Amino acid sequence: MVSGGLMLSAFAPNVQFLMFSYGIVVGLGCGLVYAATVTITCQYFDKRRGLALGIVTTGTSVGGFLYATVQNEFIELFGLDGCLLIIGSLALNIVACAGPMRPLQLPAYYLRQRAALEKAEQLLDTPGAPRESSKASDKTNDPLVAADPEEPMGSQRRVCLALLRLVKKKQKSYSRYVRSTADLLQDPVFLALCVTMLLFTIGAFPPLLFMEDVAQSEGLIDGISVIPLVSIVQFAGVLGKLVLGMLTDIRWVSSTCLYASTVVGSGLALLVIPATHSYTGLQAISAVIGFLSGNWSITPYVTTKIVGMERLTEAYGILMFFGGLGIMLGPPIVGWFYDWMQSYDLAFYFSGTCVLLGGLCLLASITHNWCRSEALDSEPEERPASDLVAAVA
């Protein structure tokens, strides 16, 4: 999907087609790739999961650093269409990288299928086994196969019944999934993490797109810098992901508090941008924002600590939904602020405020949950006999 969407965008006749090929197809493919990669990594590693996530997610920062540097060269040499074709061909390597990934535990349907095949082989290998009768009984028991040749409508009814059973079974599965999702959102810390992710993605990413424009509009730089600010953000992000990943593996470090602190720091750094009047200052702020944006590497780790490994896939999918919604809403809102005021200052203030509120929301939730746990631990342990019996039950 990523490769096909990029290559298809090279032949886009209009912007509406780009919204589909680049926005929907490439975006959906990238979301599936990223969510699957970090989930698999969490399942593979236990002791040094934070470091493993830091190493894995540095690939996005290294790729962003290289792509931001060579993008203009590709466009000058091959044009925009050629650039998209080259990047699309490089994206095909995702298939090769995903090839060695295997589940640690085989899926249940595979185990059932293998057990059925082994049982069938044992029956066939048994001497004197009634093969014809077993085949006939299998035909009779299969609702999709068994039908009276004299009644042509019998097979159709059986097919309809089998489809109805399948629909009911899937409906029950989806109902359980919806209830499970509702249970996850009732967790105050996880709900606060979702709100934080939404506010963080609304405010943190759009300024990265406009910082170079701010430097040029303010006359802080002539032309295009050799090392763009986006490249500085990506390079610092590599260090941030590794360092933050290693910090989460330290026993006495709270990964949730660490994540909330990085979000608060990102919000404060964004609020300082309008008051910066030198390109060196923008470079320094870009490095700080890039380093703190390394908290993406510890997001799966934090999610695991909140909901547990068993529900990581479902919880991380919900979290990425809020993140994708924020990434979709952020750039139009910031662009509207610029069209309204003809200045990026209000846009940066809006972005910084959103990110700061998100970090404070998560910190408040963590503090409230910690105080509640302390209060429960300090309660006397003497309880009535009926309560003790219920607890044992």
C-alpha positions in Angstrom: 0.0 0.0 0.0 2.8 2.4 0.8 4.7 1.7 -2.3 1.7 1.5 -4.6 0.2 4.8 -3.2 3.5 6.6 -3.8 3.9 5.4 -7.3 0.3 6.1 -8.1 0.7 9.6 -6.9 3.3 10.2 -9.6 0.5 9.9 -12.1 -2.0 12.1 -10.2 -4.0 14.4 -12.6 -5.3 16.6 -9.8 -5.1 17.3 -6.1 -8.3 15.3 -5.4 -6.5 12.2 -6.7 -3.5 13.0 -4.5 -5.8 13.1 -1.5 -6.8 9.5 -2.2 -3.4 8.0 -3.4 -1.0 9.9 -1.1 -3.3 10.8 1.8 -5.5 7.7 2.2 -3.6 4.8 0.6 -0.1 5.8 1.8 -1.4 7.0 5.1 -3.3 3.8 5.8 -0.3 1.7 4.8 2.1 3.6 7.0 -0.3 3.4 10.0 -0.6 -0.4 9.6 3.1 -0.8 9.2 4.0 1.3 12.2 1.4 -0.2 14.6 2.3 -3.8 13.6 6.1 -3.1 14.0 6.0 -1.7 17.5 3.5 -4.3 18.6 5.7 -7.1 17.3 8.7 -5.5 19.0 6.9 -5.4 22.4 6.1 -9.1 22.0 9.6 -10.1 21.1 11.4 -8.3 23.9 10.8 -8.3 27.7 13.9 -7.2 29.7 15.1 -4.4 27.5 11.9 -3.5 25.7 12.4 0.2 25.9 15.8 0.0 24.2 14.5 -2.3 21.6 11.7 0.1 20.8 14.2 3.0 20.7 16.3 1.2 18.2 13.4 0.2 16.0 11.8 3.6 15.9 15.1 5.4 15.1 14.5 4.1 11.5 11.8 6.7 11.0 14.0 9.5 12.2 17.0 8.4 10.1 14.7 8.1 7.1 13.2 11.5 7.7 16.6 13.0 8.0 17.9 11.5 4.8 14.7 12.2 2.9 14.4 15.8 3.9 18.1 16.3 2.8 17.9 14.6 -0.6 14.3 15.4 -1.5 15.2 18.7 -3.3 18.0 16.9 -5.2 15.6 14.2 -6.4 13.0 16.8 -7.5 15.7 18.8 -9.4 17.1 15.7 -11.1 14.0 13.7 -11.8 11.1 16.0 -11.2 8.3 15.4 -8.6 7.0 12.4 -10.5 10.4 10.8 -10.6 11.0 11.5 -6.9 7.7 9.8 -6.0 8.6 6.8 -8.2 12.0 6.4 -6.5 10.6 6.7 -3.0 7.9 4.2 -3.9 10.4 1.7 -5.1 12.4 2.1 -2.0 9.3 1.5 0.1 9.0 -2.0 -1.4 11.9 -3.0 0.9 9.3 -3.0 3.7 8.1 -6.4 2.4 11.6 -7.9 2.7 12.1 -6.5 6.2 8.7 -7.8 7.3 9.5 -11.3 6.0 11.4 -12.7 9.0 8.8 -11.6 11.5 7.0 -14.6 12.9 4.5 -14.9 15.8 5.9 -16.4 19.0 2.7 -18.4 19.5 1.0 -20.0 16.6 -2.6 -18.7 15.9 -5.4 -20.8 17.3 -7.0 -21.5 13.8 -3.6 -22.8 12.6 -3.3 -25.2 15.6 -6.9 -26.5 15.0 -6.2 -27.0 11.3 -3.0 -28.9 12.0 -4.7 -31.1 14.6 -7.5 -31.9 12.2 -5.0 -32.9 9.5 -3.0 -35.1 11.9 -6.2 -36.8 12.9 -7.2 -37.4 9.3 -3.8 -38.9 8.5 -4.1 -41.2 11.5 -7.5 -42.5 10.3 -6.2 -43.0 6.8 -3.1 -44.9 8.0 -5.2 -47.2 10.3 -5.6 -50.6 8.5 -9.2 -51.6 7.8 -10.5 -48.2 8.4 -13.9 -47.6 6.7 -12.7 -44.9 4.3 -15.8 -44.8 2.1 -18.2 -44.6 5.1 -16.1 -41.8 6.7 -16.2 -39.9 3.5 -19.9 -40.3 3.3 -20.4 -39.2 6.9 -18.2 -36.2 6.3 -20.3 -35.2 3.4 -23.5 -35.6 5.4 -22.2 -33.5 8.3 -21.0 -30.7 6.2 -23.9 -28.2 5.8 -22.3 -26.7 2.7 -21.9 -30.1 1.0 -24.8 -32.2 2.1 -27.8 -31.9 -0.2 -30.4 -34.1 -1.6 -29.9 -34.3 -5.4 -33.7 -34.6 -5.7 -34.1 -31.3 -3.9 -32.1 -28.5 -5.7 -33.2 -25.9 -3.1 -31.8 -27.9 -0.2 -28.2 -26.8 -0.8 -29.2 -23.2 -1.1 -31.0 -23.3 2.2 -28.0 -24.9 3.8 -25.7 -22.3 2.4 -27.9 -19.5 3.7 -28.0 -21.1 7.2 -24.2 -21.4 7.2 -23.9 -17.8 6.2 -26.3 -16.7 8.9 -24.3 -18.7 11.5 -21.1 -17.0 10.3 -22.7 -13.5 10.5 -23.9 -14.2 14.0 -20.5 -15.5 15.0 -18.8 -12.4 13.6 -21.4 -10.1 15.2 -20.6 -11.6 18.6 -16.9 -11.1 18.0 -17.4 -7.4 17.1 -19.7 -6.9 20.0 -17.1 -8.3 22.4 -14.5 -6.0 20.7 -16.7 -2.9 21.2 -17.3 -3.8 24.9 -13.6 -4.4 25.4 -12.8 -1.0 23.8 -15.3 0.7 26.1 -13.7 -1.0 29.1 -10.3 0.3 28.0 -11.6 3.9 27.7 -13.0 3.6 31.3 -9.5 3.5 32.6 -8.8 7.1 33.6 -5.0 6.9 32.9 -5.5 5.3 29.5 -8.2 7.8 28.6 -5.9 10.7 29.7 -3.2 9.1 27.5 -5.6 9.2 24.5 -6.5 12.8 25.1 -2.8 13.6 25.4 -2.0 11.9 22.1 -4.8 13.8 20.4 -3.6 17.2 21.7 0.0 16.4 21.1 -0.5 15.4 17.5 -2.7 18.5 16.9 0.0 20.8 18.0 3.4 19.2 17.7 3.6 18.3 14.0 2.4 21.4 12.1 5.1 23.8 13.4 7.7 21.5 11.9 6.3 22.1 8.5 6.3 25.9 8.9 9.6 26.6 10.8 11.6 27.0 7.7 9.0 29.4 6.3 9.2 31.4 9.5 13.0 31.7 9.2 12.7 32.9 5.6 9.8 35.3 6.2 11.6 36.9 9.1 14.8 37.3 7.0 16.8 35.0 9.3 18.1 33.0 6.3 18.6 33.5 2.6 17.3 30.8 0.4 17.3 27.2 1.6 19.6 26.0 4.3 22.1 23.2 3.6 20.8 21.3 6.6 17.0 22.2 7.0 15.4 22.5 10.4 13.4 19.4 9.7 16.6 17.4 9.3 17.8 18.7 12.7 14.6 17.6 14.3 14.9 14.1 12.8 18.6 13.8 13.8 17.8 14.9 17.3 14.9 12.5 17.3 17.3 9.6 16.8 19.1 10.5 20.0 15.9 11.1 21.8 14.4 7.8 21.0 17.5 5.9 22.1 18.0 7.8 25.3 14.3 7.8 26.3 14.1 4.1 25.4 17.1 3.3 27.7 15.6 5.4 30.5 12.4 3.4 30.5 14.4 0.3 31.2 15.7 1.7 34.5 13.6 0.2 37.3 13.0 3.3 39.3 12.0 5.5 36.3 8.2 5.8 35.7 7.7 5.6 31.9 4.3 7.3 32.1 5.7 10.3 34.0 8.7 10.4 31.6 6.3 10.5 28.7 4.2 13.2 30.2 7.3 15.3 31.0 8.5 15.1 27.4 5.1 16.3 26.2 5.1 19.3 28.6 8.7 20.1 27.5 7.6 20.0 23.8 4.8 22.4 24.6 7.1 24.9 26.3 9.6 24.7 23.4 6.8 25.5 20.9 5.7 28.5 22.9 9.2 29.9 22.8 9.5 29.9 18.9 7.6 33.2 18.3 10.1 35.0 20.6 13.1 33.6 18.8 14.7 36.1 16.3 17.8 34.2 15.2 18.3 31.2 13.0 20.7 29.7 15.5 17.9 29.9 18.1 15.5 28.1 15.8 18.1 25.4 15.3 18.5 24.9 19.0 14.7 24.8 19.5 14.5 22.3 16.6 17.0 20.1 18.4 15.1 20.2 21.6 11.8 19.5 19.9 13.4 16.6 18.0 14.9 15.1 21.1 11.6 15.3 23.0 9.7 13.9 20.1 11.6 10.7 20.7 8.8 9.9 23.2 7.2 8.1 20.2 9.6 5.3 21.0 8.2 4.8 24.5 4.5 5.2 23.6 4.0 1.4 23.2 6.0 0.8 26.4 3.8 3.3 28.3 0.7 1.6 26.8 1.9 -1.8 28.0 2.4 -0.5 31.5 -1.1 0.8 31.6 -3.2 -2.0 30.0 -0.8 -5.0 30.0 0.8 -7.0 27.2 -2.4 -9.0 26.5 -4.3 -5.9 25.4 -1.5 -4.0 23.8 -2.6 -4.5 20.2 -6.1 -3.3 20.8 -5.1 -0.4 23.1 -2.3 0.8 20.8 -4.8 0.8 17.9 -7.1 3.0 19.8 -4.2 5.3 20.7 -3.1 5.6 17.1 -6.7 6.5 16.1 -6.5 9.5 18.4 -3.0 10.3 17.0 -4.1 10.0 13.4 -7.1 12.2 14.1 -4.8 14.9 15.6 -2.4 14.7 12.7 -5.3 15.1 10.3 -6.8 18.1 12.2 -3.6 19.9 13.1 -2.2 21.3 9.8 -5.6 22.7 8.6 -6.2 24.5 11.9 -2.7 26.0 11.9 -3.0 27.0 8.3 -6.3 28.7 9.0 -4.7 30.7 11.8 -2.0 31.9 9.4 -4.6 32.8 6.7 -6.5 34.7 9.4 -3.6 36.6 11.0 -1.0 36.5 8.2 1.5 35.5 10.9 2.7 32.3 12.4 2.9 33.6 15.9 -0.7 32.7 16.8 -0.3 29.3 15.2 2.7 28.5 17.3 0.9 29.7 20.5 -2.0 27.5 19.7 0.2 24.5 19.0 2.2 25.0 22.1 -0.9 25.4 24.3 -2.4 22.2 22.9 0.7 20.2 23.6 1.2 21.7 27.1 -2.4 21.0 28.1 -2.0 17.4 26.9 1.0 16.8 29.0 -0.6 18.5 32.1 -3.7 16.4 31.6 -1.7 13.2 31.7 0.3 14.3 34.7 -2.9 15.2 36.6 -4.3 11.7 35.8 -1.2 10.0 37.0 -1.1 12.0 40.2 -4.8 11.4 40.9 -4.4 7.6 40.3 -1.3 7.6 42.5 -3.1 9.4 45.4 -6.0 7.0 45.0 -3.8 4.0 45.2 -2.0 5.4 48.3 -5.4 6.0 49.9 -6.5 2.4 49.2 -3.2 1.0 50.6 -3.6 3.0 53.8 -7.1 1.6 54.6 -7.3 -0.9 57.5 -7.2 -4.5 56.5 -9.9 -5.6 59.0 -13.1 -6.4 57.2 -16.3 -8.3 58.1 -16.3 -12.0 57.7 -18.8 -11.8 54.8 -16.3 -9.5 52.9 -13.5 -12.0 53.6 -15.6 -14.9 52.3 -16.4 -12.9 49.1 -12.8 -12.0 48.6 -11.7 -15.6 48.8 -14.5 -16.5 46.4 
